[in-house]
């Protein structure tokens, strides 16, 4: 009995400037694809943002001002 598994990876093309490409190339590891690089950078960004949650000690007035501003935004 033979069993075959097909995995199809979709891909998307994106346009970046040569300057951005060169900067990404400098931080890309030798054995890393650009997709892997993007995933690594996104993980770093997510971890950095999560660590900063709650870091600012707001007064009740500041917090109310922020939430009123968010809830009254147009869009």
N, CA, C and O atoms as a Tripos MOL2 file, in Angstrom:
@<TRIPOS>MOLECULE
protein
  300   299    75     0     0
PROTEIN
NO_CHARGES

@<TRIPOS>ATOM
      1 N           0.8390   -1.1760    0.0000 N.3       1 UNK1
      2 CA          0.0000    0.0000    0.0000 C.3       1 UNK1
      3 C           0.8910    1.2480    0.0000 C.2       1 UNK1
      4 O           1.7210    1.4190    0.8930 O.2       1 UNK1
      5 N           0.7230    2.1020   -0.9820 N.am      2 UNK2
      6 CA          1.4860    3.3450   -1.0700 C.3       2 UNK2
      7 C           0.5740    4.5170   -0.7530 C.2       2 UNK2
      8 O          -0.5900    4.5720   -1.1500 O.2       2 UNK2
      9 N           1.1560    5.4420   -0.0240 N.am      3 UNK3
     10 CA          0.3970    6.6400    0.3110 C.3       3 UNK3
     11 C           1.2310    7.8500   -0.0790 C.2       3 UNK3
     12 O           2.4230    7.9160    0.2240 O.2       3 UNK3
     13 N           0.6130    8.7870   -0.7370 N.am      4 UNK4
     14 CA          1.3080    9.9910   -1.1610 C.3       4 UNK4
     15 C           0.6930   11.1930   -0.4720 C.2       4 UNK4
     16 O          -0.5210   11.2820   -0.2910 O.2       4 UNK4
     17 N           1.5520   12.1020   -0.1000 N.am      5 UNK5
     18 CA          1.0780   13.3440    0.4980 C.3       5 UNK5
     19 C           1.6220   14.4960   -0.3310 C.2       5 UNK5
     20 O           2.8240   14.5950   -0.5760 O.2       5 UNK5
     21 N           0.7290   15.3490   -0.7490 N.am      6 UNK6
     22 CA          1.1300   16.5280   -1.5090 C.3       6 UNK6
     23 C           0.9470   17.7580   -0.6370 C.2       6 UNK6
     24 O          -0.1210   17.9770   -0.0660 O.2       6 UNK6
     25 N           1.9730   18.5350   -0.5430 N.am      7 UNK7
     26 CA          1.8980   19.7920    0.1940 C.3       7 UNK7
     27 C           2.1750   20.9060   -0.7960 C.2       7 UNK7
     28 O           3.2410   20.9750   -1.4080 O.2       7 UNK7
     29 N           1.2000   21.7640   -0.9360 N.am      8 UNK8
     30 CA          1.3590   22.8940   -1.8510 C.3       8 UNK8
     31 C           1.5570   24.1550   -1.0360 C.2       8 UNK8
     32 O           0.7090   24.5260   -0.2240 O.2       8 UNK8
     33 N           2.6660   24.8010   -1.2580 N.am      9 UNK9
     34 CA          2.9530   26.0610   -0.5910 C.3       9 UNK9
     35 C           2.6530   27.1660   -1.5940 C.2       9 UNK9
     36 O           3.2340   27.2070   -2.6790 O.2       9 UNK9
     37 N           1.7640   28.0420   -1.2310 N.am     10 UNK10
     38 CA          1.5010   29.1610   -2.1240 C.3      10 UNK10
     39 C           2.5600   30.2240   -1.8990 C.2      10 UNK10
     40 O           3.1800   30.2850   -0.8370 O.2      10 UNK10
     41 N           2.7570   31.0310   -2.8740 N.am     11 UNK11
     42 CA          3.7280   32.1110   -2.7380 C.3      11 UNK11
     43 C           3.1130   33.3820   -3.2980 C.2      11 UNK11
     44 O           2.2160   33.3490   -4.1400 O.2      11 UNK11
     45 N           3.6130   34.4790   -2.8150 N.am     12 UNK12
     46 CA          3.1850   35.8010   -3.2690 C.3      12 UNK12
     47 C           4.4190   36.6030   -3.6120 C.2      12 UNK12
     48 O           5.4530   36.4830   -2.9550 O.2      12 UNK12
     49 N           4.3100   37.4030   -4.6180 N.am     13 UNK13
     50 CA          5.3940   38.3110   -4.9840 C.3      13 UNK13
     51 C           5.1260   39.6710   -4.3640 C.2      13 UNK13
     52 O           4.0030   40.1720   -4.3990 O.2      13 UNK13
     53 N           6.1540   40.2540   -3.8030 N.am     14 UNK14
     54 CA          6.0400   41.6050   -3.2600 C.3      14 UNK14
     55 C           7.1380   42.4630   -3.8790 C.2      14 UNK14
     56 O           8.1950   41.9640   -4.2650 O.2      14 UNK14
     57 N           6.8730   43.7350   -3.9650 N.am     15 UNK15
     58 CA          7.8670   44.6620   -4.5030 C.3      15 UNK15
     59 C           8.4790   45.4530   -3.3590 C.2      15 UNK15
     60 O           7.7720   45.9990   -2.5120 O.2      15 UNK15
     61 N           9.7870   45.5030   -3.3480 N.am     16 UNK16
     62 CA         10.5100   46.3190   -2.3770 C.3      16 UNK16
     63 C          11.6030   47.0710   -3.1230 C.2      16 UNK16
     64 O          12.0500   46.6520   -4.1910 O.2      16 UNK16
     65 N          12.0150   48.1660   -2.5520 N.am     17 UNK17
     66 CA         13.0860   48.9300   -3.1890 C.3      17 UNK17
     67 C          14.4060   48.1830   -3.0170 C.2      17 UNK17
     68 O          14.5410   47.3110   -2.1580 O.2      17 UNK17
     69 N          15.3560   48.5420   -3.8390 N.am     18 UNK18
     70 CA         16.6750   47.9120   -3.7500 C.3      18 UNK18
     71 C          17.3210   48.2050   -2.4040 C.2      18 UNK18
     72 O          18.0270   47.3610   -1.8540 O.2      18 UNK18
     73 N          17.0810   49.4010   -1.8720 N.am     19 UNK19
     74 CA         17.6160   49.7760   -0.5680 C.3      19 UNK19
     75 C          17.0830   48.8460    0.5290 C.2      19 UNK19
     76 O          17.8510   48.3730    1.3670 O.2      19 UNK19
     77 N          15.7840   48.5870    0.5230 N.am     20 UNK20
     78 CA         15.1770   47.6780    1.5100 C.3      20 UNK20
     79 C          15.7230   46.2670    1.3240 C.2      20 UNK20
     80 O          16.0550   45.5940    2.3000 O.2      20 UNK20
     81 N          15.8180   45.8200    0.0760 N.am     21 UNK21
     82 CA         16.3640   44.4900   -0.2130 C.3      21 UNK21
     83 C          17.7710   44.3460    0.3580 C.2      21 UNK21
     84 O          18.0860   43.3340    0.9840 O.2      21 UNK21
     85 N          18.6080   45.3420    0.1500 N.am     22 UNK22
     86 CA         19.9870   45.2850    0.6470 C.3      22 UNK22
     87 C          20.0430   45.2530    2.1680 C.2      22 UNK22
     88 O          20.8800   44.5620    2.7470 O.2      22 UNK22
     89 N          19.1480   46.0040    2.8190 N.am     23 UNK23
     90 CA         19.0990   45.9840    4.2820 C.3      23 UNK23
     91 C          18.6400   44.6200    4.7950 C.2      23 UNK23
     92 O          19.1800   44.1090    5.7760 O.2      23 UNK23
     93 N          17.6440   44.0340    4.1310 N.am     24 UNK24
     94 CA         17.1860   42.7040    4.5310 C.3      24 UNK24
     95 C          18.2750   41.6590    4.3010 C.2      24 UNK24
     96 O          18.4580   40.7540    5.1150 O.2      24 UNK24
     97 N          18.9810   41.7870    3.2110 N.am     25 UNK25
     98 CA         20.0570   40.8620    2.8820 C.3      25 UNK25
     99 C          21.1450   40.8700    3.9610 C.2      25 UNK25
    100 O          21.7340   39.8320    4.2620 O.2      25 UNK25
    101 N          21.4050   42.0380    4.5360 N.am     26 UNK26
    102 CA         22.4260   42.1490    5.5840 C.3      26 UNK26
    103 C          22.0330   41.4180    6.8610 C.2      26 UNK26
    104 O          22.9050   40.9140    7.5690 O.2      26 UNK26
    105 N          20.7350   41.3490    7.1720 N.am     27 UNK27
    106 CA         20.3220   40.7010    8.4190 C.3      27 UNK27
    107 C          19.8470   39.2580    8.2140 C.2      27 UNK27
    108 O          19.5960   38.5380    9.1800 O.2      27 UNK27
    109 N          19.7260   38.8450    6.9540 N.am     28 UNK28
    110 CA         19.3250   37.4750    6.6450 C.3      28 UNK28
    111 C          20.4730   36.5220    6.9400 C.2      28 UNK28
    112 O          21.6190   36.7750    6.5690 O.2      28 UNK28
    113 N          20.1520   35.4290    7.6090 N.am     29 UNK29
    114 CA         21.1680   34.4170    7.8950 C.3      29 UNK29
    115 C          21.4750   33.6180    6.6390 C.2      29 UNK29
    116 O          20.6450   33.5360    5.7340 O.2      29 UNK29
    117 N          22.6690   33.0250    6.5790 N.am     30 UNK30
    118 CA         23.0970   32.2960    5.3820 C.3      30 UNK30
    119 C          22.1520   31.1710    4.9840 C.2      30 UNK30
    120 O          21.8800   30.9790    3.7990 O.2      30 UNK30
    121 N          21.6550   30.4350    5.9530 N.am     31 UNK31
    122 CA         20.8080   29.2820    5.6460 C.3      31 UNK31
    123 C          19.3220   29.6100    5.7540 C.2      31 UNK31
    124 O          18.4960   28.7080    5.8970 O.2      31 UNK31
    125 N          18.9790   30.8870    5.6880 N.am     32 UNK32
    126 CA         17.6120   31.3430    5.9270 C.3      32 UNK32
    127 C          17.0020   31.8860    4.6400 C.2      32 UNK32
    128 O          17.6350   32.6570    3.9190 O.2      32 UNK32
    129 N          15.7770   31.4800    4.3610 N.am     33 UNK33
    130 CA         15.0610   32.0560    3.2180 C.3      33 UNK33
    131 C          14.5030   33.4120    3.6340 C.2      33 UNK33
    132 O          14.4790   33.7410    4.8200 O.2      33 UNK33
    133 N          14.0590   34.1880    2.6680 N.am     34 UNK34
    134 CA         13.4590   35.4720    3.0100 C.3      34 UNK34
    135 C          12.1610   35.2670    3.7890 C.2      34 UNK34
    136 O          11.8470   36.0580    4.6790 O.2      34 UNK34
    137 N          11.4110   34.2260    3.4690 N.am     35 UNK35
    138 CA         10.1940   33.9320    4.2300 C.3      35 UNK35
    139 C          10.5300   33.6470    5.6890 C.2      35 UNK35
    140 O           9.8460   34.1290    6.5920 O.2      35 UNK35
    141 N          11.5680   32.8750    5.9170 N.am     36 UNK36
    142 CA         11.9950   32.5820    7.2880 C.3      36 UNK36
    143 C          12.4740   33.8510    7.9950 C.2      36 UNK36
    144 O          12.2180   34.0380    9.1850 O.2      36 UNK36
    145 N          13.1650   34.7160    7.2610 N.am     37 UNK37
    146 CA         13.6150   35.9870    7.8250 C.3      37 UNK37
    147 C          12.4160   36.8260    8.2670 C.2      37 UNK37
    148 O          12.4040   37.3640    9.3740 O.2      37 UNK37
    149 N          11.4070   36.9380    7.3970 N.am     38 UNK38
    150 CA         10.2200   37.7260    7.7420 C.3      38 UNK38
    151 C           9.5240   37.1550    8.9630 C.2      38 UNK38
    152 O           9.0980   37.9070    9.8390 O.2      38 UNK38
    153 N           9.4010   35.8330    9.0350 N.am     39 UNK39
    154 CA          8.7710   35.2080   10.2020 C.3      39 UNK39
    155 C           9.5660   35.4970   11.4730 C.2      39 UNK39
    156 O           8.9880   35.7640   12.5270 O.2      39 UNK39
    157 N          10.8830   35.4420   11.3680 N.am     40 UNK40
    158 CA         11.7360   35.7280   12.5330 C.3      40 UNK40
    159 C          11.5660   37.1760   12.9780 C.2      40 UNK40
    160 O          11.4520   37.4460   14.1730 O.2      40 UNK40
    161 N          11.5470   38.1040   12.0340 N.am     41 UNK41
    162 CA         11.3890   39.5170   12.3710 C.3      41 UNK41
    163 C          10.0110   39.7980   12.9660 C.2      41 UNK41
    164 O           9.8820   40.5930   13.8970 O.2      41 UNK41
    165 N           8.9880   39.1460   12.4290 N.am     42 UNK42
    166 CA          7.6390   39.3360   12.9700 C.3      42 UNK42
    167 C           7.5300   38.7830   14.3870 C.2      42 UNK42
    168 O           6.8430   39.3570   15.2310 O.2      42 UNK42
    169 N           8.2020   37.6780   14.6450 N.am     43 UNK43
    170 CA          8.1920   37.0990   15.9930 C.3      43 UNK43
    171 C           8.8880   38.0400   16.9780 C.2      43 UNK43
    172 O           8.4110   38.2390   18.0950 O.2      43 UNK43
    173 N          10.0130   38.6160   16.5610 N.am     44 UNK44
    174 CA         10.7400   39.5670   17.4100 C.3      44 UNK44
    175 C           9.8500   40.7740   17.7030 C.2      44 UNK44
    176 O           9.7830   41.2340   18.8430 O.2      44 UNK44
    177 N           9.1690   41.2850   16.6810 N.am     45 UNK45
    178 CA          8.3020   42.4460   16.8540 C.3      45 UNK45
    179 C           7.1670   42.1120   17.8150 C.2      45 UNK45
    180 O           6.8550   42.9080   18.7010 O.2      45 UNK45
    181 N           6.5470   40.9480   17.6530 N.am     46 UNK46
    182 CA          5.4430   40.5400   18.5190 C.3      46 UNK46
    183 C           5.9100   40.4330   19.9660 C.2      46 UNK46
    184 O           5.2360   40.9180   20.8740 O.2      46 UNK46
    185 N           7.0480   39.8050   20.1800 N.am     47 UNK47
    186 CA          7.5720   39.6560   21.5350 C.3      47 UNK47
    187 C           7.8850   41.0080   22.1590 C.2      47 UNK47
    188 O           7.6280   41.2200   23.3440 O.2      47 UNK47
    189 N           8.4340   41.9170   21.3750 N.am     48 UNK48
    190 CA          8.7750   43.2460   21.8790 C.3      48 UNK48
    191 C           7.5140   44.0110   22.2640 C.2      48 UNK48
    192 O           7.4760   44.6550   23.3120 O.2      48 UNK48
    193 N           6.4860   43.9450   21.4290 N.am     49 UNK49
    194 CA          5.2380   44.6330   21.7310 C.3      49 UNK49
    195 C           4.5680   44.0480   22.9680 C.2      49 UNK49
    196 O           4.0670   44.7900   23.8130 O.2      49 UNK49
    197 N           4.5570   42.7110   23.0790 N.am     50 UNK50
    198 CA          3.9070   42.0760   24.2240 C.3      50 UNK50
    199 C           4.6090   42.4260   25.5290 C.2      50 UNK50
    200 O           3.9540   42.5670   26.5620 O.2      50 UNK50
    201 N           5.9270   42.5700   25.4980 N.am     51 UNK51
    202 CA          6.6700   42.9120   26.7060 C.3      51 UNK51
    203 C           6.3880   44.3400   27.1540 C.2      51 UNK51
    204 O           6.5480   44.6670   28.3300 O.2      51 UNK51
    205 N           5.9660   45.1950   26.2150 N.am     52 UNK52
    206 CA          5.7370   46.5920   26.5680 C.3      52 UNK52
    207 C           4.3140   46.8560   27.0540 C.2      52 UNK52
    208 O           4.0350   47.9420   27.5620 O.2      52 UNK52
    209 N           3.4000   45.8800   26.9080 N.am     53 UNK53
    210 CA          2.0300   46.0740   27.3740 C.3      53 UNK53
    211 C           2.0330   46.3180   28.8740 C.2      53 UNK53
    212 O           2.6610   45.5800   29.6330 O.2      53 UNK53
    213 N           1.3380   47.3440   29.2850 N.am     54 UNK54
    214 CA          1.2380   47.6620   30.7010 C.3      54 UNK54
    215 C           2.4430   48.3680   31.2830 C.2      54 UNK54
    216 O           2.5120   48.5830   32.4930 O.2      54 UNK54
    217 N           3.3870   48.7290   30.4410 N.am     55 UNK55
    218 CA          4.6170   49.3440   30.9380 C.3      55 UNK55
    219 C           4.4090   50.8040   31.3500 C.2      55 UNK55
    220 O           5.1700   51.3390   32.1560 O.2      55 UNK55
    221 N           3.3970   51.4340   30.8030 N.am     56 UNK56
    222 CA          3.1370   52.8370   31.0980 C.3      56 UNK56
    223 C           2.0810   52.9080   32.1900 C.2      56 UNK56
    224 O           0.9710   52.4040   32.0170 O.2      56 UNK56
    225 N           2.4120   53.5160   33.2840 N.am     57 UNK57
    226 CA          1.4920   53.6360   34.4090 C.3      57 UNK57
    227 C           0.6250   54.8700   34.1960 C.2      57 UNK57
    228 O           1.0430   55.9890   34.4930 O.2      57 UNK57
    229 N          -0.5850   54.6620   33.6780 N.am     58 UNK58
    230 CA         -1.4820   55.7650   33.3550 C.3      58 UNK58
    231 C          -2.3280   56.1450   34.5690 C.2      58 UNK58
    232 O          -2.7130   55.3000   35.3760 O.2      58 UNK58
    233 N          -2.5980   57.4270   34.6660 N.am     59 UNK59
    234 CA         -3.5870   57.8630   35.6490 C.3      59 UNK59
    235 C          -4.9650   57.5410   35.0660 C.2      59 UNK59
    236 O          -5.0930   57.2930   33.8670 O.2      59 UNK59
    237 N          -5.9870   57.5470   35.9130 N.am     60 UNK60
    238 CA         -7.3430   57.2780   35.4240 C.3      60 UNK60
    239 C          -7.7590   58.3120   34.3780 C.2      60 UNK60
    240 O          -8.4400   57.9810   33.4070 O.2      60 UNK60
    241 N          -7.3520   59.5420   34.5780 N.am     61 UNK61
    242 CA         -7.6900   60.6160   33.6300 C.3      61 UNK61
    243 C          -7.0410   60.3730   32.2690 C.2      61 UNK61
    244 O          -7.6870   60.5370   31.2340 O.2      61 UNK61
    245 N          -5.7570   59.9800   32.2670 N.am     62 UNK62
    246 CA         -5.0580   59.7040   31.0030 C.3      62 UNK62
    247 C          -5.7020   58.5190   30.2880 C.2      62 UNK62
    248 O          -5.8950   58.5510   29.0730 O.2      62 UNK62
    249 N          -6.0280   57.4890   31.0360 N.am     63 UNK63
    250 CA         -6.6420   56.3030   30.4360 C.3      63 UNK63
    251 C          -7.9970   56.6500   29.8220 C.2      63 UNK63
    252 O          -8.3080   56.2180   28.7120 O.2      63 UNK63
    253 N          -8.7970   57.4230   30.5400 N.am     64 UNK64
    254 CA        -10.1150   57.8300   30.0320 C.3      64 UNK64
    255 C          -9.9550   58.6450   28.7540 C.2      64 UNK64
    256 O         -10.6990   58.4450   27.7940 O.2      64 UNK64
    257 N          -8.9950   59.5560   28.7350 N.am     65 UNK65
    258 CA         -8.7510   60.3920   27.5600 C.3      65 UNK65
    259 C          -8.3830   59.5400   26.3440 C.2      65 UNK65
    260 O          -8.8460   59.7990   25.2330 O.2      65 UNK65
    261 N          -7.5610   58.5370   26.5590 N.am     66 UNK66
    262 CA         -7.1600   57.6540   25.4520 C.3      66 UNK66
    263 C          -8.3560   56.8750   24.9340 C.2      66 UNK66
    264 O          -8.5700   56.8100   23.7230 O.2      66 UNK66
    265 N          -9.1380   56.2840   25.8250 N.am     67 UNK67
    266 CA        -10.2880   55.4620   25.3950 C.3      67 UNK67
    267 C         -11.3740   56.3070   24.7410 C.2      67 UNK67
    268 O         -12.0130   55.8580   23.7890 O.2      67 UNK67
    269 N         -11.5920   57.5150   25.2330 N.am     68 UNK68
    270 CA        -12.5680   58.4080   24.5900 C.3      68 UNK68
    271 C         -12.0900   58.7410   23.1830 C.2      68 UNK68
    272 O         -12.8830   58.7630   22.2410 O.2      68 UNK68
    273 N         -10.7850   59.0030   23.0410 N.am     69 UNK69
    274 CA        -10.2240   59.2960   21.7230 C.3      69 UNK69
    275 C         -10.3800   58.1470   20.7460 C.2      69 UNK69
    276 O         -10.6650   58.3570   19.5670 O.2      69 UNK69
    277 N         -10.1920   56.9310   21.2400 N.am     70 UNK70
    278 CA        -10.3180   55.7440   20.3860 C.3      70 UNK70
    279 C         -11.7700   55.5220   20.0020 C.2      70 UNK70
    280 O         -12.0680   55.2510   18.8380 O.2      70 UNK70
    281 N         -12.6750   55.6330   20.9620 N.am     71 UNK71
    282 CA        -14.0830   55.3330   20.6950 C.3      71 UNK71
    283 C         -14.7650   56.3850   19.8340 C.2      71 UNK71
    284 O         -15.7950   56.0910   19.2270 O.2      71 UNK71
    285 N         -14.2330   57.5960   19.7570 N.am     72 UNK72
    286 CA        -14.8630   58.6550   18.9650 C.3      72 UNK72
    287 C         -14.1950   58.8670   17.6170 C.2      72 UNK72
    288 O         -14.5400   59.8030   16.8950 O.2      72 UNK72
    289 N         -13.2500   58.0150   17.2730 N.am     73 UNK73
    290 CA        -12.5700   58.1420   15.9630 C.3      73 UNK73
    291 C         -13.5270   57.9050   14.8330 C.2      73 UNK73
    292 O         -14.4270   57.0710   14.9230 O.2      73 UNK73
    293 N         -13.3270   58.6480   13.7590 N.am     74 UNK74
    294 CA        -14.1080   58.4070   12.5310 C.3      74 UNK74
    295 C         -13.4080   57.3300   11.7310 C.2      74 UNK74
    296 O         -12.1780   57.2670   11.7160 O.2      74 UNK74
    297 N         -14.1680   56.4920   11.0740 N.am     75 UNK75
    298 CA        -13.5350   55.5140   10.2120 C.3      75 UNK75
    299 C         -14.0350   54.2160   10.4710 C.2      75 UNK75
    300 O         -13.6120   53.2530    9.8320 O.2      75 UNK75
@<TRIPOS>BOND
     1     1     2 1
     2     2     3 1
     3     3     4 2
     4     3     5 am
     5     5     6 1
     6     6     7 1
     7     7     8 2
     8     7     9 am
     9     9    10 1
    10    10    11 1
    11    11    12 2
    12    11    13 am
    13    13    14 1
    14    14    15 1
    15    15    16 2
    16    15    17 am
    17    17    18 1
    18    18    19 1
    19    19    20 2
    20    19    21 am
    21    21    22 1
    22    22    23 1
    23    23    24 2
    24    23    25 am
    25    25    26 1
    26    26    27 1
    27    27    28 2
    28    27    29 am
    29    29    30 1
    30    30    31 1
    31    31    32 2
    32    31    33 am
    33    33    34 1
    34    34    35 1
    35    35    36 2
    36    35    37 am
    37    37    38 1
    38    38    39 1
    39    39    40 2
    40    39    41 am
    41    41    42 1
    42    42    43 1
    43    43    44 2
    44    43    45 am
    45    45    46 1
    46    46    47 1
    47    47    48 2
    48    47    49 am
    49    49    50 1
    50    50    51 1
    51    51    52 2
    52    51    53 am
    53    53    54 1
    54    54    55 1
    55    55    56 2
    56    55    57 am
    57    57    58 1
    58    58    59 1
    59    59    60 2
    60    59    61 am
    61    61    62 1
    62    62    63 1
    63    63    64 2
    64    63    65 am
    65    65    66 1
    66    66    67 1
    67    67    68 2
    68    67    69 am
    69    69    70 1
    70    70    71 1
    71    71    72 2
    72    71    73 am
    73    73    74 1
    74    74    75 1
    75    75    76 2
    76    75    77 am
    77    77    78 1
    78    78    79 1
    79    79    80 2
    80    79    81 am
    81    81    82 1
    82    82    83 1
    83    83    84 2
    84    83    85 am
    85    85    86 1
    86    86    87 1
    87    87    88 2
    88    87    89 am
    89    89    90 1
    90    90    91 1
    91    91    92 2
    92    91    93 am
    93    93    94 1
    94    94    95 1
    95    95    96 2
    96    95    97 am
    97    97    98 1
    98    98    99 1
    99    99   100 2
   100    99   101 am
   101   101   102 1
   102   102   103 1
   103   103   104 2
   104   103   105 am
   105   105   106 1
   106   106   107 1
   107   107   108 2
   108   107   109 am
   109   109   110 1
   110   110   111 1
   111   111   112 2
   112   111   113 am
   113   113   114 1
   114   114   115 1
   115   115   116 2
   116   115   117 am
   117   117   118 1
   118   118   119 1
   119   119   120 2
   120   119   121 am
   121   121   122 1
   122   122   123 1
   123   123   124 2
   124   123   125 am
   125   125   126 1
   126   126   127 1
   127   127   128 2
   128   127   129 am
   129   129   130 1
   130   130   131 1
   131   131   132 2
   132   131   133 am
   133   133   134 1
   134   134   135 1
   135   135   136 2
   136   135   137 am
   137   137   138 1
   138   138   139 1
   139   139   140 2
   140   139   141 am
   141   141   142 1
   142   142   143 1
   143   143   144 2
   144   143   145 am
   145   145   146 1
   146   146   147 1
   147   147   148 2
   148   147   149 am
   149   149   150 1
   150   150   151 1
   151   151   152 2
   152   151   153 am
   153   153   154 1
   154   154   155 1
   155   155   156 2
   156   155   157 am
   157   157   158 1
   158   158   159 1
   159   159   160 2
   160   159   161 am
   161   161   162 1
   162   162   163 1
   163   163   164 2
   164   163   165 am
   165   165   166 1
   166   166   167 1
   167   167   168 2
   168   167   169 am
   169   169   170 1
   170   170   171 1
   171   171   172 2
   172   171   173 am
   173   173   174 1
   174   174   175 1
   175   175   176 2
   176   175   177 am
   177   177   178 1
   178   178   179 1
   179   179   180 2
   180   179   181 am
   181   181   182 1
   182   182   183 1
   183   183   184 2
   184   183   185 am
   185   185   186 1
   186   186   187 1
   187   187   188 2
   188   187   189 am
   189   189   190 1
   190   190   191 1
   191   191   192 2
   192   191   193 am
   193   193   194 1
   194   194   195 1
   195   195   196 2
   196   195   197 am
   197   197   198 1
   198   198   199 1
   199   199   200 2
   200   199   201 am
   201   201   202 1
   202   202   203 1
   203   203   204 2
   204   203   205 am
   205   205   206 1
   206   206   207 1
   207   207   208 2
   208   207   209 am
   209   209   210 1
   210   210   211 1
   211   211   212 2
   212   211   213 am
   213   213   214 1
   214   214   215 1
   215   215   216 2
   216   215   217 am
   217   217   218 1
   218   218   219 1
   219   219   220 2
   220   219   221 am
   221   221   222 1
   222   222   223 1
   223   223   224 2
   224   223   225 am
   225   225   226 1
   226   226   227 1
   227   227   228 2
   228   227   229 am
   229   229   230 1
   230   230   231 1
   231   231   232 2
   232   231   233 am
   233   233   234 1
   234   234   235 1
   235   235   236 2
   236   235   237 am
   237   237   238 1
   238   238   239 1
   239   239   240 2
   240   239   241 am
   241   241   242 1
   242   242   243 1
   243   243   244 2
   244   243   245 am
   245   245   246 1
   246   246   247 1
   247   247   248 2
   248   247   249 am
   249   249   250 1
   250   250   251 1
   251   251   252 2
   252   251   253 am
   253   253   254 1
   254   254   255 1
   255   255   256 2
   256   255   257 am
   257   257   258 1
   258   258   259 1
   259   259   260 2
   260   259   261 am
   261   261   262 1
   262   262   263 1
   263   263   264 2
   264   263   265 am
   265   265   266 1
   266   266   267 1
   267   267   268 2
   268   267   269 am
   269   269   270 1
   270   270   271 1
   271   271   272 2
   272   271   273 am
   273   273   274 1
   274   274   275 1
   275   275   276 2
   276   275   277 am
   277   277   278 1
   278   278   279 1
   279   279   280 2
   280   279   281 am
   281   281   282 1
   282   282   283 1
   283   283   284 2
   284   283   285 am
   285   285   286 1
   286   286   287 1
   287   287   288 2
   288   287   289 am
   289   289   290 1
   290   290   291 1
   291   291   292 2
   292   291   293 am
   293   293   294 1
   294   294   295 1
   295   295   296 2
   296   295   297 am
   297   297   298 1
   298   298   299 1
   299   299   300 2
@<TRIPOS>SUBSTRUCTURE
     1 UNK1         2 RESIDUE 1 A UNK
     2 UNK2         6 RESIDUE 1 A UNK
     3 UNK3        10 RESIDUE 1 A UNK
     4 UNK4        14 RESIDUE 1 A UNK
     5 UNK5        18 RESIDUE 1 A UNK
     6 UNK6        22 RESIDUE 1 A UNK
     7 UNK7        26 RESIDUE 1 A UNK
     8 UNK8        30 RESIDUE 1 A UNK
     9 UNK9        34 RESIDUE 1 A UNK
    10 UNK10       38 RESIDUE 1 A UNK
    11 UNK11       42 RESIDUE 1 A UNK
    12 UNK12       46 RESIDUE 1 A UNK
    13 UNK13       50 RESIDUE 1 A UNK
    14 UNK14       54 RESIDUE 1 A UNK
    15 UNK15       58 RESIDUE 1 A UNK
    16 UNK16       62 RESIDUE 1 A UNK
    17 UNK17       66 RESIDUE 1 A UNK
    18 UNK18       70 RESIDUE 1 A UNK
    19 UNK19       74 RESIDUE 1 A UNK
    20 UNK20       78 RESIDUE 1 A UNK
    21 UNK21       82 RESIDUE 1 A UNK
    22 UNK22       86 RESIDUE 1 A UNK
    23 UNK23       90 RESIDUE 1 A UNK
    24 UNK24       94 RESIDUE 1 A UNK
    25 UNK25       98 RESIDUE 1 A UNK
    26 UNK26      102 RESIDUE 1 A UNK
    27 UNK27      106 RESIDUE 1 A UNK
    28 UNK28      110 RESIDUE 1 A UNK
    29 UNK29      114 RESIDUE 1 A UNK
    30 UNK30      118 RESIDUE 1 A UNK
    31 UNK31      122 RESIDUE 1 A UNK
    32 UNK32      126 RESIDUE 1 A UNK
    33 UNK33      130 RESIDUE 1 A UNK
    34 UNK34      134 RESIDUE 1 A UNK
    35 UNK35      138 RESIDUE 1 A UNK
    36 UNK36      142 RESIDUE 1 A UNK
    37 UNK37      146 RESIDUE 1 A UNK
    38 UNK38      150 RESIDUE 1 A UNK
    39 UNK39      154 RESIDUE 1 A UNK
    40 UNK40      158 RESIDUE 1 A UNK
    41 UNK41      162 RESIDUE 1 A UNK
    42 UNK42      166 RESIDUE 1 A UNK
    43 UNK43      170 RESIDUE 1 A UNK
    44 UNK44      174 RESIDUE 1 A UNK
    45 UNK45      178 RESIDUE 1 A UNK
    46 UNK46      182 RESIDUE 1 A UNK
    47 UNK47      186 RESIDUE 1 A UNK
    48 UNK48      190 RESIDUE 1 A UNK
    49 UNK49      194 RESIDUE 1 A UNK
    50 UNK50      198 RESIDUE 1 A UNK
    51 UNK51      202 RESIDUE 1 A UNK
    52 UNK52      206 RESIDUE 1 A UNK
    53 UNK53      210 RESIDUE 1 A UNK
    54 UNK54      214 RESIDUE 1 A UNK
    55 UNK55      218 RESIDUE 1 A UNK
    56 UNK56      222 RESIDUE 1 A UNK
    57 UNK57      226 RESIDUE 1 A UNK
    58 UNK58      230 RESIDUE 1 A UNK
    59 UNK59      234 RESIDUE 1 A UNK
    60 UNK60      238 RESIDUE 1 A UNK
    61 UNK61      242 RESIDUE 1 A UNK
    62 UNK62      246 RESIDUE 1 A UNK
    63 UNK63      250 RESIDUE 1 A UNK
    64 UNK64      254 RESIDUE 1 A UNK
    65 UNK65      258 RESIDUE 1 A UNK
    66 UNK66      262 RESIDUE 1 A UNK
    67 UNK67      266 RESIDUE 1 A UNK
    68 UNK68      270 RESIDUE 1 A UNK
    69 UNK69      274 RESIDUE 1 A UNK
    70 UNK70      278 RESIDUE 1 A UNK
    71 UNK71      282 RESIDUE 1 A UNK
    72 UNK72      286 RESIDUE 1 A UNK
    73 UNK73      290 RESIDUE 1 A UNK
    74 UNK74      294 RESIDUE 1 A UNK
    75 UNK75      298 RESIDUE 1 A UNK
